[in-house]
Amino acid sequence: MFGDQLDAATAYHDFLATSGVERGLIGPREVPRLWERHLLNCAHLGELVELGESVVDVGSGAGLPGIPLALARPDLRVQLVEPLERRYTFLREVIRETGLGDRVAVARGRAEDVAGEFSGGVVTARAVAPLATLYRWTLPLCRPGGHLLAIKGRSAADEIAAATDVLAELGITSTPEVVHCGPEGDEGTTVVRLARGDQPLRRRPVRAPRTSTSNRRPRTPRTTGRKKA
């Protein structure tokens, strides 16, 4: 899977198993299955990404799936996006330790904060949010003609159904599909793939501002109906 990047992948694995656990980015129970459940699970996304593509990984956390994808596909350029400072700091250290600084970068911020600063032909996400929310966060970072690749579990079909109205709201006419990459069965990776399309995204309608109370006519004082003595 990682070819001549195996040493770098091993260094990343060891970093997750030590510093990642100490900083609360990885649960201690995940350490024995880091390779299968995390590194390889994310690296399988490479089957769905075209040669030389640029990737934006939203909500990278401990670097998943962006770092394994970059390690498995040296032809890719990957931009990690992470809002929390401790995770952002961890990712900078990972990039330095694995020697990925020439083609992997990390930006601190939420997806909506960095929209407009950069974009990619592919946007990835893993364990970030339900699709109804994820669409709004990720699609503005996806270039026209690109794809969203969201790693999901068995609830993928249900999430697609629940997010239909959001796609219509954004003006996306393509239909999401559930695809499987990697080995068959539980060792493989379930992905929701959505074509961004070429049309501009629709923006939510802006509500008219409420009238300021200072511009309203003064209210006539209410009387009690009693006569003065």
C-alpha positions in Angstrom: 0.0 0.0 0.0 2.7 2.6 1.0 5.6 1.4 -1.2 8.7 3.4 -0.6 6.8 5.5 1.9 6.5 2.6 4.3 9.1 4.1 6.7 7.2 7.4 6.8 3.9 5.5 7.3 5.5 3.5 10.2 6.7 6.8 11.8 3.2 8.2 11.5 1.8 5.0 13.1 4.2 5.3 16.0 3.4 9.0 16.4 -0.3 8.2 16.7 0.4 5.3 19.1 2.4 7.5 21.5 1.9 11.3 21.2 -1.6 10.8 19.6 -2.8 8.9 22.7 -1.1 11.2 25.1 -2.8 14.2 23.6 -6.2 12.5 23.4 -6.4 12.3 19.6 -6.4 8.5 19.6 -8.1 6.3 22.2 -5.7 3.7 23.8 -7.9 0.9 22.7 -7.3 1.9 19.0 -3.5 1.4 19.2 -3.6 -2.4 18.4 -5.6 -1.8 15.2 -4.2 1.5 14.0 -2.9 -0.1 10.7 -6.2 -1.8 9.7 -8.8 0.5 11.1 -7.1 3.9 10.5 -4.1 4.0 8.2 -5.1 1.4 5.6 -8.8 2.3 5.9 -7.9 5.9 4.9 -5.3 5.0 2.3 -7.8 3.0 0.3 -9.3 6.3 -0.8 -6.4 6.5 -3.2 -8.4 4.2 -5.5 -10.9 6.9 -6.1 -8.6 9.9 -6.7 -7.1 10.7 -10.1 -3.4 11.1 -10.7 -1.9 14.4 -9.6 -5.0 15.7 -8.0 -5.2 18.3 -5.2 -7.0 17.2 -2.1 -8.6 19.2 0.8 -9.1 17.2 3.9 -11.7 18.8 6.2 -11.6 18.2 10.0 -8.4 16.3 9.8 -8.1 15.7 13.5 -5.1 13.3 13.9 -4.5 13.5 10.1 -7.2 11.0 9.0 -7.7 10.5 6.1 -5.3 13.1 4.7 -2.0 11.8 5.9 -2.4 8.1 5.0 -3.7 9.2 1.6 -0.7 11.4 1.0 1.6 8.6 2.1 0.0 6.1 -0.2 -0.2 8.5 -3.2 3.0 10.6 -3.5 1.6 12.2 -6.6 -1.1 14.1 -4.6 -1.0 17.5 -2.9 -3.0 17.6 0.3 -4.3 20.5 2.3 -5.4 19.6 5.8 -8.0 21.8 7.6 -8.3 21.6 11.3 -9.9 24.2 13.7 -8.5 23.1 17.1 -5.1 24.4 18.0 -3.8 21.2 19.7 -4.7 19.1 16.7 -3.3 21.8 14.4 0.0 21.6 16.3 0.0 17.8 16.2 -0.4 17.8 12.5 2.4 20.2 11.9 4.7 17.9 13.9 3.4 14.9 11.9 4.2 16.6 8.6 7.7 17.4 9.9 8.4 13.9 11.2 7.2 12.2 8.1 8.9 14.5 5.7 5.7 15.4 3.9 6.2 19.2 4.0 6.8 19.5 0.3 3.3 18.4 -0.6 1.2 18.5 2.6 0.1 21.6 4.4 -2.2 22.4 7.3 -4.5 25.4 7.9 -6.0 26.2 11.2 -9.7 27.1 10.9 -13.2 25.8 10.2 -14.1 24.8 6.7 -16.3 27.9 6.3 -13.5 30.1 7.5 -11.0 29.0 4.8 -13.5 28.8 1.9 -12.2 31.1 -0.8 -8.6 30.7 0.4 -8.0 27.4 -1.4 -9.9 24.6 -3.0 -9.3 21.1 -4.4 -10.5 18.8 -7.0 -11.2 16.3 -4.2 -12.5 17.1 -0.7 -12.3 14.3 1.9 -13.7 13.9 5.4 -13.9 11.1 7.9 -16.0 11.1 11.1 -16.6 14.8 10.9 -20.4 15.3 10.7 -23.6 13.8 9.1 -23.9 14.4 5.4 -26.6 17.0 5.8 -24.0 19.2 7.6 -21.0 18.0 5.8 -22.3 19.0 2.4 -22.5 22.7 3.5 -19.0 22.6 5.0 -17.2 20.8 2.3 -18.7 21.6 -1.1 -17.6 25.3 -1.1 -14.0 23.9 -0.9 -14.5 21.6 -3.9 -13.7 23.0 -7.3 -16.3 22.7 -10.1 -16.1 19.3 -11.6 -14.6 17.8 -8.5 -15.8 15.3 -6.0 -16.5 14.9 -2.3 -15.3 11.6 -0.8 -16.7 11.0 2.7 -15.7 7.9 4.6 -18.9 6.5 6.2 -20.1 3.3 7.8 -23.2 1.2 7.5 -25.5 4.3 7.9 -24.3 5.8 4.6 -27.5 5.1 2.7 -29.6 6.6 5.5 -27.5 9.7 5.7 -27.8 10.2 1.9 -31.6 10.0 2.2 -31.7 12.4 5.1 -29.6 15.0 3.2 -31.5 15.2 -0.1 -33.0 18.6 0.7 -29.6 20.0 1.4 -28.3 19.1 -2.0 -31.3 20.7 -3.6 -30.8 23.8 -1.5 -27.2 24.0 -2.7 -28.1 23.4 -6.4 -26.4 20.1 -6.7 -28.2 17.9 -9.2 -25.9 14.8 -9.1 -26.8 11.8 -7.0 -24.5 10.6 -4.2 -23.4 7.0 -4.5 -22.0 4.5 -2.0 -18.8 2.9 -3.2 -16.5 0.4 -1.7 -12.7 0.6 -2.0 -10.0 -1.7 -0.7 -10.6 -5.4 0.2 -14.1 -6.8 0.3 -15.8 -7.0 3.7 -15.1 -5.1 6.9 -11.4 -4.6 5.9 -12.5 -2.3 3.1 -13.7 1.3 3.2 -17.2 2.6 2.6 -17.3 5.9 0.9 -20.0 8.3 -0.1 -18.9 9.9 -3.4 -20.6 13.0 -4.7 -19.9 14.9 -7.9 -19.7 18.6 -7.3 -20.9 19.5 -10.8 -20.0 22.6 -12.8 -22.7 25.0 -11.7 -22.1 27.6 -9.0 -23.3 26.6 -5.5 -26.5 28.3 -4.4 -26.3 30.4 -1.3 -29.0 30.5 1.4 -31.5 33.3 0.8 -30.8 36.3 3.0 -33.7 37.3 5.1 -34.7 40.9 5.1 -33.5 42.7 8.2 -36.0 43.4 10.9 -37.2 46.9 11.3 -35.3 48.8 14.0 -37.4 49.7 16.9 -36.0 53.3 16.6 -37.9 53.7 13.3 -41.2 52.6 14.6 -44.0 55.0 15.5 -44.2 55.7 19.2 -46.9 53.6 20.9 -49.8 55.5 22.4 -49.9 55.0 26.2 -52.7 52.8 27.3 -55.2 54.3 29.7 -57.0 52.6 32.5 -60.3 54.4 31.9 -60.3 55.8 35.4 -61.2 59.5 35.9 -59.1 61.7 38.1 -60.7 62.7 41.3 
